[in-house]
Amino acid sequence: MRFKHIRYVVLLGAFAIIGIIAIQLYFVKKEWSNKEKQFAQTVTICLRNVASKIYKINNATPSTPNPVRQLSSNYFVVDVNSEIDANILEHYLKTEFERYNIQTDFEFGIYNCETDVMEYGNYLFNNGTVKQAVGSVELPKYKGYNYYFGVNFPLLSNTIAGDMTIWFFLIGILAVSVVFFAYSIFVILQQKRLSELQRDFINNMTHEFKTPIASINIAADVISNPESIKEPSRILTYGAVIKQEVNRLNDQVDKVLQIARIEKSGFHLRMDKLDLNAIISQAVDNCLANHGEKVNIKTDLSEDIGKIEGDRMHLTNIFYNLLDNAVKYAGETPEIRIRTFSSANKIYATFSDNGPGITRINQKRVFQKFYRIPTANVHDVKGFGLGLFYVKSICDAHHWKISLDPSPAKGTTFILEIYQKTLNG
């Protein structure tokens, strides 16, 4: 699937999901508002009935046509225009709320005009039991009345939420759908990335194999020529070319097969006490022997780091790969600096080169399998993108850390951190 098509799928899917979420939230908010209005209407009827009963007991007359005033979604004040007995008020409130099936906790307070405070009454649970001095909030006063009481419903939100269980269930289904959609997009993008890596790998492999195959073909044509028998030295030269190119092909195939074996069965490490500096020096000598005087390698190896525990073969391959990578990308005159030191019970080995450096975006991906820094259609740097992936895999198997120093403006510095104390002997 082309990236443009994937982008359209993502945009359309995101638009659909956002639309569904917006509609769902709208109806949830509307339903919540309707529940609050319905609750307020029911409570208002109950409190009017309570006020009427108190009027009759005290032989008082209402001072306003509507004695009930809603100050917030869960707090109401009721004008009774006379003194109030707390016990009688509690009885009437419980009776009316049970009558209209209001099943939620409530608390009430009575305004004392002499002290100008709301005297807290009781906290009543939805089962009718009373617990004193549980006031969730300080009940506010209301200046519009002289004799009144206030009723607060501290758990109103919980009650409404309980009545909207089906809505929250639908929201849960929607959340699962969103997660599934996001995961699907992630899988699609992941598959697309793997497809691109596979394509790049095939292209790189084609270019890697094309040159030695062409050299072998030319050498074979020369050797097959009957006239070549008269020139034994020429046959030996082209025989050496064939041998060299066959070894090169064999090395490339071994790299691919080695990664395949690693992914299938993992690593089988043979842990030994190793001299880190000695292995680095051996890798440097090998690199200089292969690339001659065009490579300038400087080493600053600390003698205090002692020995480490690791697999000799894999550790050697790590250094070969890092040096080979530096030579490939450092240009015509590679300059490489290797340094070892210890700090805070860790041993560090750094490999720096004078190449063009690696951008922040590519730094995050250089250790991925088959990934190679894009060079458009130029294939002057050979490889399959397996070297640094192998290095990272070996370090992970040893519980070490390999990273890039992002600070240099030019050049690349790989930092190997060995999480272990030095070994004696």
Number of C-alpha atoms within 10 A of each C-alpha: 10 7 10 9 10 15 13 11 13 17 12 12 16 15 12 12 17 13 12 13 15 12 12 16 14 12 12 16 12 12 15 18 14 12 17 17 13 12 16 18 12 15 21 20 15 23 25 18 15 23 24 16 16 22 18 10 11 13 9 14 13 14 11 11 6 11 19 22 16 15 12 10 15 18 20 22 28 23 23 27 20 16 17 19 10 17 11 13 20 19 11 19 21 18 15 18 21 15 10 12 11 17 14 19 19 26 26 25 26 24 24 16 13 6 8 10 14 20 17 20 22 19 24 21 14 16 11 16 9 16 13 11 11 13 18 13 9 11 23 15 17 17 6 10 18 16 16 25 29 27 21 24 19 18 14 19 15 11 16 17 15 12 13 15 11 11 18 14 11 12 16 12 12 16 14 12 13 17 12 12 16 15 12 13 17 12 12 15 16 12 13 16 12 15 13 14 18 15 13 18 20 14 13 20 17 11 16 19 15 13 13 19 15 12 17 20 13 15 19 16 12 17 20 12 9 9 9 14 13 9 11 10 11 15 18 12 13 19 17 13 18 20 13 15 19 16 13 15 17 11 12 17 13 12 16 13 12 14 17 12 12 14 11 9 8 12 14 9 14 11 12 12 16 18 16 23 20 12 17 23 15 13 21 20 12 14 18 15 11 11 12 10 10 12 19 15 18 13 16 13 17 14 12 10 21 18 20 20 18 20 17 18 11 18 19 15 17 23 21 20 18 20 24 16 17 25 23 16 19 20 13 11 13 18 19 23 18 20 17 21 15 18 9 8 12 16 22 18 22 21 20 24 25 19 21 13 17 21 13 11 9 13 16 12 15 21 21 17 21 23 22 23 14 10 9 6 6 7 13 10 14 13 19 21 20 22 26 22 18 22 22 22 24 22 20 12 15 19 13 17 17 21 16 19 14 16 10 12 10 14 20 25 25 18 18 22 19 22 16 14 16 18 13 8 7
